[in-house]
Amino acid sequence: MKAAYPNLLSSLPAADSGVKYQLEGYLFPATYEYYKGTTMEELVEQMIAAMDARLQPYYGQLASKGLDVNSLLTLASLVEKEGSTDEDRRNIASVFYNRINAGMPLQSNIAILYATGQLGEKTTLAEDAAIDTSIDSPYNIYVHTGLMPGPVDTASLSAIEATINPNKTDYYYFVADVTTGTVYFSKTIEEHNQNVATYVNGNINQ
């Protein structure tokens, strides 16, 4: 597969790198035709080929941005789950880059939920606010700086594009009001803590 898709798979994380699933995030979600004789390997290759085709316009830009494909897909997988609009995703990507450049941990609950097998399951606001950020996992980006070993989901093209071309901001924090979907961005921890108190803690018991 690496020989057939060198651009896509050259930075694929090794099996002993700490990833849960090597191909997590590399299989493009779409509708595929398969038949009685179709093997799992053939279907997986169709999904890999689809992701490779979608990323063709971006391969040339990655090196100039200091990214390889695994870094792109890993960061985009967080952007995918943290934001729901194109503008929010570009701002969220900017926050993550700003934190990386400042040596700050990314501190995303999405990676913790993935590490504990809860990503995709319904969690209450109270459960999300009380998430265990001290777990021993390479996906614990509260403890570890930088990126996880690999993606935690398959990013949409919107999230991938936002990760490649983020907005330029001075934001280091964001929090979403789950009752409205509005994302609030802030430059300082004081402003962020106020947003958390208003839009998270203030809604927990509602």
Disulfide bonds with the S-S distance in Angstrom:
none
